[in-house]
């Protein structure tokens, strides 16, 4: 092993059990050659099988090292021990229940060298855990606390130049304590000459265990917690002068560690005695903040901060009950292909309970209108309630979230805001955002192609300090259902299939990951079986009409058709050709495949198709069979019948939107994939059971 390695990965370990396996596997998958990095597992006195597991790992892989020590109580000391033992130019801190993207070390090290970085923050994805999404909207070759939201990223999961740590004497506070990472990272931010943020690749997956036993999910002791938090504030105070920068940094702790703990369901879920102790410690800590800290918060958080200053816990509980009912109401109005991009049109607004949230216009200003008691209203100033500027900053994001690993990508969105008067008074209004998002599978992953898989579509609204997510699609117009079709798009060509989940939400299948959408891939009564016109040996040609836009080429020769004998399970695969096709004036595709009837034994053969991606694509069962007679005669093509409309659960936001569309168009354009549940009404029992079984085995999930 070389004297100077590129990266040392330091992993503090304490009784992770099976959860360490994902971490280990990700380190073994790294694209950076094994001789160029090391992983140092510092076992902090584990009492489970972990020590033996790590020793066996190190014996098999020379670049994996293990250090055993007595239990110290928290990750600070194990990380410090790892830093002291590190032989890499850079040190990367990873928790034992998290894992890395396969190219994380290679990309982050190259980015660090390119920018001569002291600190590199790689894009994070959360699986049940929060990550600083705003920070990762763009890549920063050089960032500072004043030019980027670095202060929102205080976990230690970063790459640090080891010489930088040694030069500045940067080590974690040790012992059983909280927020040791806040103290360490904040000090590093101030000491660093160059901080870089890599946002075009998910480097780090931050994972919540199934049993929620991660250290950060254990209930904290308010007295000790806020004593440790004050140590992080001390670092800020020692490195800044009173003023805008200090206030903006303090604001992060006020917002995340204090205000958000006393809002909505978080506050309501706390037992009364714990709630009082938590509130007292927060109120005490807030006394060190000047008025400029809370003044920079959005109005919904300013109201909470004002009630904290006034020591109004009862008022906070009443406000929390109201805030617990705030949600995001998003209506999908249309979903259509334009060239090789899928466009989603929607409206978005906040709701309070069962109705849209309203605001008041008074004295030339727009203000929040929360249900405050008379006493609380006296404690909250007009400036605290003022929402004029923040309402103009309201926005909608459309996010693709990977079903596999939780990675998120923001789609390009344009939007406009409409104010609608509510009631007889012109002073009360609601705010509605009209938005359009564009999904281009070649660029949707931060400028790179989307990975093969299932991507759930999430709508997020941000307004006045509220940020609410909802799955898009369960509230939609008939027009959105009617225009939803798959497409062959991108370079290289891939099948992109927008579909409704069992709960009616919109998801996107990239490159045929799931086989559950087969009923979306056949136009009823438009397929045929006949003699192959260019085969003198007497072969047959199967022509399948598919509601699939082909936007990348005139012909695609990498499709395939698989015929599966329903009795013996024998499979016969033949190549297919995908060509553009017009059915009833609508652009579709036709899949043609030639085969010899002599190759098929008597009986019924189900038909499956794989489009575009021969090395990856899943064979998707279609609602069609071939029946081969026992004696002489040609095979017969049997279709399962005509689908009828959108049978996934949804609320129709526009009952009359699709009245101009022909019923037969609606029948095959709207949501499918649910034939099996109603097959018994129009089919034989055997066919119904067959389709139902196929759907149960599908991997799309019900999200």
C-alpha positions, 0 to 999 in steps of 0.5 A: 500500500502506498505511503500517501493515499488519496483518501482515508475513510474514517468510520466510528463503529458501535454495535451496528449489527447488520446495518454496517453491511451496506456501509462495507459493501459501498466501500468495496464498490468504490471506483477509486482503486483499492490501492489509493484509499483506505477505510479505518473502522474504529470500533468503540467497544462494540458488544455485538458480533461487529468486532469479529466481522470487521477483523474478517473484513480487514483480513480479506481486504488490505485497504480495510483497517480496524482499530479496537478501543474501549467504549468512549460513549460517543463518536467524537473520540473514535473519529479523532483516533481515525484522523490520527491513524489516517494516511490519506491526503483527505479524510472522509467521515462516514457513519456506520449505518450510512453508505456511499455512492459508488463513485463518491471517493473518486469524484470528491477527491478529483473535485478537491484537487481541482479546487485546492479544497480544504473541505468538500461537501458531497451531495447527500440523499436522505432515507428517512433523514433530513439533508440540506437540500437547498445547499445541493441545488448547485455545485460550488467550486468555492463557497463561503459562509456568506455566499452559500447555505453551508451552515445548513450542513453541520453533520461531519459527513464531509471530506477534509484535507488532513494537513488542514485538520492538523494545522488548525488542531481541529478535532471533535469534542470527546465523551458522551455529549451531543452536537460535537459535529456542530462544534467541529464543522463550524470551526472548520468552516471558519478556518478553511480557505476553500470549501467546495460543494459537489452537487451533480452526484449523490455521494452520501446516503444518510440512512434512518435505521428501521428500528430508529436506533441511530444516535440522532434519533434518541430523545435528548436531555434538554439541559445537556443538549443546549449546553452543547449547542451554546458551545457551537454558538461560542465558535460563531461568536469568537469568529464574527463581529456583531452584525448581519453575518453573525445573525444569519449564522445564529439564525440556523440554530434558532430555526432548526434547533429551537423554533422547529422543535416547538411547532406543529406535531413535534411540539404536540407529541412531547409529554407535558413535563418534557415539553416544559423542560425543552421550552425553558432551555430554548427560551434561555438560549434565545436570550443571547440572540439580538433582534436581528436574528429572528427578524430574518426568519420567515413570518410563520417562524417569527411568530413562534420566536416571538412567543418563545421570547414572551415565554408563552408556552400555552400560546405555542401549543394552541398555535401548534394545533393549528399548524398541525393541520397545514398541508400542501394541495396540488392538482395535476392539470395536464401531463403530456409529451412535447418532443422528448420531454414530459411536461407536467402542469399543476396548481399548488396552494397551502391548505389549513384544515379542510380549506385553502389557507387565507391571508389578509391585506391591511394597511398596504401590507399582506399579513398572516392570519393565524388563530391567535388568542387575544393574549398571544396577539399582544405578544406578536408584533405587526412586523412578526406577522408581515408576509408581504415579501415572503409571499412574493417569494413563494415557490413550487418545486417538482422533485424526482425521488428514487424508489431505490435509494432516496436520491432526489433531483429537482426538475426545471419549473416555471410558475406564476402566482394568482391571488383569489379574493375569499368571501365578501371582504376584499381584504382576505385572499388565498394564494395559488401557484400555477406551475409547469415542470419539464422532465427530460430523462437525458438531463434530469439528474443534475444535467446527467441522464436519470438512472434506470429505476422508478422515480416518484414525483413529489410536489413541494411548496415553500411559502412564508416559512412553511415547506410541505411535500405531497405526492403529485397525481392523486388529485388530477384532471381527466385531461391529465389521465387521458394524455398520460402515455409512455415514450421512447426518448433520450440518447440512447433511446429508453422507454419512459413510462409515467404511471399511476401507483395503486394509491393514484400517485404519479411515478415514472419508470425509466428503462422498464424497471417494472413489469406492472404496466403491461396493460398500458402498452397495448391499444385494444383491437389494433394488433394483428397476426398474419403471414410475414410478407418478407419471409418466403418460408411461411413465417408469421408476423405479430404486429402489436400496436402500442400507445407509445410515442417514438420521438428518437428515431424512425425505426428501433431494432433492439426491441424483443418479443418473448412468447411464454407457454402457459403450460410448460413455461417454455420461452421463445424469444424473437427480435422485434422492430419498433416503428412510429405508427398513427392510430385514430390520428394519434401518434403511437408505435407498432412493434413487429416480430416474425417467428416460425409457427413450427417453433411453437408447440400447441397451447396458449402462449402469453406475450411479453415485450421488452423495448429498447434496453436489451441489456437491462429491460424487463419483459412486460406482459401484455393483455394478449395471447397466442393460441396454437392449434394441436393440428393444422391451422394458423395461430390465433391472436386473443386480446383480453378485452378493452380497458375502461378508463382510469381505475386508480384512486384519484379526485377528479379536479376537472370533471368536464376537462376531457369531454372532447375526447373520444371514449375509445381514446380515453379507454386506452390512454388513461390509467391501466395496469389494474386489469387483473382485479376486474378480470373475472367479469369479462374473462374466463377465471383462468385468464383473470387469475393469470393477470392478477398473479402477474400484477401481484408479482410486479415490482412497482409498489403502491406508493 
